[in-house]
């Protein structure tokens, strides 16, 4: 089964760019997520952390 798939993948011109693009998108997403997490304000994090403790009816 793997030989069947590998043979078809080898015959497609330019297929080697797709793993590079997918790895780049994956890496970029997590780098941007990391930047967003570290740039989020401490006041907003504390406010969101206190939501379950508030007794608003």
mmCIF file of the C-alpha atoms, coordinates in Angstrom:
data_MODEL
# 
_entry.id   MODEL 
# 
loop_
_atom_site.group_PDB 
_atom_site.id 
_atom_site.type_symbol 
_atom_site.label_atom_id 
_atom_site.label_alt_id 
_atom_site.label_comp_id 
_atom_site.label_asym_id 
_atom_site.label_entity_id 
_atom_site.label_seq_id 
_atom_site.pdbx_PDB_ins_code 
_atom_site.Cartn_x 
_atom_site.Cartn_y 
_atom_site.Cartn_z 
_atom_site.occupancy 
_atom_site.B_iso_or_equiv 
_atom_site.pdbx_formal_charge 
_atom_site.auth_seq_id 
_atom_site.auth_comp_id 
_atom_site.auth_asym_id 
_atom_site.auth_atom_id 
_atom_site.pdbx_PDB_model_num 
ATOM 1  C CA . UNK A 1 1  ? 0.000   0.000  0.000  1.00 0.00 ? 1  UNK A CA 1 
ATOM 2  C CA . UNK A 1 2  ? 2.790   2.423  0.887  1.00 0.00 ? 2  UNK A CA 1 
ATOM 3  C CA . UNK A 1 3  ? 4.594   1.733  -2.390 1.00 0.00 ? 3  UNK A CA 1 
ATOM 4  C CA . UNK A 1 4  ? 1.407   2.607  -4.261 1.00 0.00 ? 4  UNK A CA 1 
ATOM 5  C CA . UNK A 1 5  ? 1.085   5.948  -2.475 1.00 0.00 ? 5  UNK A CA 1 
ATOM 6  C CA . UNK A 1 6  ? 4.814   6.718  -2.687 1.00 0.00 ? 6  UNK A CA 1 
ATOM 7  C CA . UNK A 1 7  ? 4.888   6.077  -6.414 1.00 0.00 ? 7  UNK A CA 1 
ATOM 8  C CA . UNK A 1 8  ? 2.043   8.531  -7.020 1.00 0.00 ? 8  UNK A CA 1 
ATOM 9  C CA . UNK A 1 9  ? 3.628   11.129 -4.754 1.00 0.00 ? 9  UNK A CA 1 
ATOM 10 C CA . UNK A 1 10 ? 6.913   10.857 -6.670 1.00 0.00 ? 10 UNK A CA 1 
ATOM 11 C CA . UNK A 1 11 ? 5.181   11.525 -9.970 1.00 0.00 ? 11 UNK A CA 1 
ATOM 12 C CA . UNK A 1 12 ? 3.618   14.821 -8.842 1.00 0.00 ? 12 UNK A CA 1 
ATOM 13 C CA . UNK A 1 13 ? 5.791   17.759 -9.828 1.00 0.00 ? 13 UNK A CA 1 
ATOM 14 C CA . UNK A 1 14 ? 6.456   20.259 -7.049 1.00 0.00 ? 14 UNK A CA 1 
ATOM 15 C CA . UNK A 1 15 ? 5.026   18.151 -4.211 1.00 0.00 ? 15 UNK A CA 1 
ATOM 16 C CA . UNK A 1 16 ? 8.093   18.686 -2.020 1.00 0.00 ? 16 UNK A CA 1 
ATOM 17 C CA . UNK A 1 17 ? 6.944   22.236 -1.197 1.00 0.00 ? 17 UNK A CA 1 
ATOM 18 C CA . UNK A 1 18 ? 3.798   21.130 0.672  1.00 0.00 ? 18 UNK A CA 1 
ATOM 19 C CA . UNK A 1 19 ? 5.547   19.713 3.768  1.00 0.00 ? 19 UNK A CA 1 
ATOM 20 C CA . UNK A 1 20 ? 7.638   22.878 3.989  1.00 0.00 ? 20 UNK A CA 1 
ATOM 21 C CA . UNK A 1 21 ? 4.551   25.087 3.782  1.00 0.00 ? 21 UNK A CA 1 
ATOM 22 C CA . UNK A 1 22 ? 2.645   23.048 6.374  1.00 0.00 ? 22 UNK A CA 1 
ATOM 23 C CA . UNK A 1 23 ? 5.592   23.091 8.806  1.00 0.00 ? 23 UNK A CA 1 
ATOM 24 C CA . UNK A 1 24 ? 5.949   26.848 8.321  1.00 0.00 ? 24 UNK A CA 1 
ATOM 25 C CA . UNK A 1 25 ? 2.256   27.463 9.025  1.00 0.00 ? 25 UNK A CA 1 
ATOM 26 C CA . UNK A 1 26 ? 2.391   25.207 12.103 1.00 0.00 ? 26 UNK A CA 1 
ATOM 27 C CA . UNK A 1 27 ? 5.516   26.943 13.448 1.00 0.00 ? 27 UNK A CA 1 
ATOM 28 C CA . UNK A 1 28 ? 4.188   30.430 12.710 1.00 0.00 ? 28 UNK A CA 1 
ATOM 29 C CA . UNK A 1 29 ? 0.872   29.707 14.450 1.00 0.00 ? 29 UNK A CA 1 
ATOM 30 C CA . UNK A 1 30 ? 2.545   28.595 17.673 1.00 0.00 ? 30 UNK A CA 1 
ATOM 31 C CA . UNK A 1 31 ? 5.073   31.437 17.641 1.00 0.00 ? 31 UNK A CA 1 
ATOM 32 C CA . UNK A 1 32 ? 2.248   33.972 17.251 1.00 0.00 ? 32 UNK A CA 1 
ATOM 33 C CA . UNK A 1 33 ? 0.277   32.226 20.002 1.00 0.00 ? 33 UNK A CA 1 
ATOM 34 C CA . UNK A 1 34 ? 3.319   32.381 22.279 1.00 0.00 ? 34 UNK A CA 1 
ATOM 35 C CA . UNK A 1 35 ? 3.786   36.096 21.565 1.00 0.00 ? 35 UNK A CA 1 
ATOM 36 C CA . UNK A 1 36 ? 0.096   36.745 22.272 1.00 0.00 ? 36 UNK A CA 1 
ATOM 37 C CA . UNK A 1 37 ? 0.211   34.854 25.568 1.00 0.00 ? 37 UNK A CA 1 
ATOM 38 C CA . UNK A 1 38 ? 3.277   36.687 26.838 1.00 0.00 ? 38 UNK A CA 1 
ATOM 39 C CA . UNK A 1 39 ? 1.980   40.082 25.745 1.00 0.00 ? 39 UNK A CA 1 
ATOM 40 C CA . UNK A 1 40 ? -1.440  39.663 27.405 1.00 0.00 ? 40 UNK A CA 1 
ATOM 41 C CA . UNK A 1 41 ? -1.828  42.037 30.342 1.00 0.00 ? 41 UNK A CA 1 
ATOM 42 C CA . UNK A 1 42 ? -1.637  40.729 33.900 1.00 0.00 ? 42 UNK A CA 1 
ATOM 43 C CA . UNK A 1 43 ? -4.738  42.713 34.884 1.00 0.00 ? 43 UNK A CA 1 
ATOM 44 C CA . UNK A 1 44 ? -6.836  40.962 32.265 1.00 0.00 ? 44 UNK A CA 1 
ATOM 45 C CA . UNK A 1 45 ? -5.530  37.561 33.370 1.00 0.00 ? 45 UNK A CA 1 
ATOM 46 C CA . UNK A 1 46 ? -6.375  38.330 36.999 1.00 0.00 ? 46 UNK A CA 1 
ATOM 47 C CA . UNK A 1 47 ? -9.835  39.568 36.018 1.00 0.00 ? 47 UNK A CA 1 
ATOM 48 C CA . UNK A 1 48 ? -10.536 36.401 34.040 1.00 0.00 ? 48 UNK A CA 1 
ATOM 49 C CA . UNK A 1 49 ? -9.189  34.292 36.917 1.00 0.00 ? 49 UNK A CA 1 
ATOM 50 C CA . UNK A 1 50 ? -11.616 35.893 39.373 1.00 0.00 ? 50 UNK A CA 1 
ATOM 51 C CA . UNK A 1 51 ? -14.737 35.231 37.278 1.00 0.00 ? 51 UNK A CA 1 
ATOM 52 C CA . UNK A 1 52 ? -15.517 31.833 38.885 1.00 0.00 ? 52 UNK A CA 1 
ATOM 53 C CA . UNK A 1 53 ? -15.185 33.349 42.378 1.00 0.00 ? 53 UNK A CA 1 
ATOM 54 C CA . UNK A 1 54 ? -17.658 36.192 41.849 1.00 0.00 ? 54 UNK A CA 1 
ATOM 55 C CA . UNK A 1 55 ? -21.124 35.701 43.319 1.00 0.00 ? 55 UNK A CA 1 
ATOM 56 C CA . UNK A 1 56 ? -23.268 37.642 40.836 1.00 0.00 ? 56 UNK A CA 1 
ATOM 57 C CA . UNK A 1 57 ? -26.807 36.316 40.528 1.00 0.00 ? 57 UNK A CA 1 
# 
